[in-house]
Amino acid sequence: MTDRLPDFFIVGQPKSGTTALYEMLRQHPEIYMSRVKEPRFFASDLPSSFQRHSEVPPLTYEDYLALFRDAGADQRAGEASTAYIWSHTAAGLIAKARPDARLIAILREPASFVRSMHLQLLQIRIEKQADLRKAVALEDSRREGRELPSTVARWPQVLLYAERAQYLEQLRRYRAAFPAEQLLVLIYDDFRDDNQAVVRSVLRFLDVDDTVAIEPTQANPTVRVRSARFEDMVGAADLGRGTLARAVKRTAKIALPSKRLRKDAFWFVRRRMVFGEPPPPDESFMLELRKRFKPEVEALGEYLGRDLLTLWGYDAFD
């Protein structure tokens, strides 16, 4: 089939189980997921060049359509771009291109989301301020284009953590563009606690067989970078950049002829030596964040018809 657009979109949030959901849906014979997890094609207001992906997002409409060309006529085609939830253009553009599309959003308790997002941006070397309290305090300056790492000079919004947690505004953009029955909002806690049951609800939402066996997939773990310099060295060796790196890569090719084995070996080194367990959260600052987000959580719960204050422990403080 040509000129195939997705039937459904996983629109985010990041660090909330979207990758695990993407991987689980890929297992279903009636579903075809884009081979590039995050095409981000409809997030026209968000630049794509800052991300260090091995798979470059498609830049043209033809490139985007090609991602779904192998989908069968009897399959639901889908993609998962977390940028869509906080893009200001994606909802309207998706509605224009595919007004009957179904949308899936996953929401996470805002303070833990902010902390996890901060650690993720540190990991991929977008954020330079390692202290979360200081990073959040920089938001006003960064909104004005100051105190920004060069990697996001054209896009300060990526480091405006509190704005990224404005879930109600984000959902309203999609409810303005689509009927309510075409939007499924999931809560990360439910997916984490019983992702099989949540995936079954997603399959029913997509009108595919919800009895197919799906292997559970864990969400991407939150990690910290032990050493940015060592991470750069491992990455350079993987890509063969520099004299020493080329020598390391030649040695690896001799020891491990299979490209897959070499990739696995480099990832093992990165996981064991570059990344580590995240530090414990600053509980006093986490409480400050929760107090800041409490009105948002209360309004979101009323919007969704669910007691999120109790679920997320916001009823424990004033």
Stockholm file with secondary structure:
# STOCKHOLM 1.0

chainA/1-318         MTDRLPDFFIVGQPKSGTTALYEMLRQHPEIYMSRVKEPRFFASDLPSSFQRHSEVPPLTYEDYLALFRDAGADQRAGEASTAYIWSHTAAGLIAKARPDARLIAILREPASFVRSMHLQLLQIRIEKQADLRKAVALEDSRREGRELPSTVARWPQVLLYAERAQYLEQLRRYRAAFPAEQLLVLIYDDFRDDNQAVVRSVLRFLDVDDTVAIEPTQANPTVRVRSARFEDMVGAADLGRGTLARAVKRTAKIALPSKRLRKDAFWFVRRRMVFGEPPPPDESFMLELRKRFKPEVEALGEYLGRDLLTLWGYDAFD
#=GR chainA/1-318 SS CCSCCCSEEEEECTTSSHHHHHHHHHTCTTEEECSSSCCCTTCTTSCSTTSCCSSCCCCSHHHHHHTTTTCCTTSEEEEECGGGGTCSSHHHHHHHHCTTCEEEEEECCHHHHHHHHHHHHHHTTSCCCCCHHHHHHTHHHHHTTCSCCGGGTTCGGGGCHHHHTCHHHHHHHHHHHSCGGGEEEEEHHHHHHCHHHHHHHHHHHTTSCTTSCCCCCCCCCCCEESCHHHHHHHHHHHHTCSHHHHHHHHHHHHHCCSHHHHHHHHHHHIIIIIEECCCCCCHHHHHHHHHHHHHHHHHHHHHHTSCHHHHTTGGGCC
#=GC SS_cons         CCSCCCSEEEEECTTSSHHHHHHHHHTCTTEEECSSSCCCTTCTTSCSTTSCCSSCCCCSHHHHHHTTTTCCTTSEEEEECGGGGTCSSHHHHHHHHCTTCEEEEEECCHHHHHHHHHHHHHHTTSCCCCCHHHHHHTHHHHHTTCSCCGGGTTCGGGGCHHHHTCHHHHHHHHHHHSCGGGEEEEEHHHHHHCHHHHHHHHHHHTTSCTTSCCCCCCCCCCCEESCHHHHHHHHHHHHTCSHHHHHHHHHHHHHCCSHHHHHHHHHHHIIIIIEECCCCCCHHHHHHHHHHHHHHHHHHHHHHTSCHHHHTTGGGCC
//
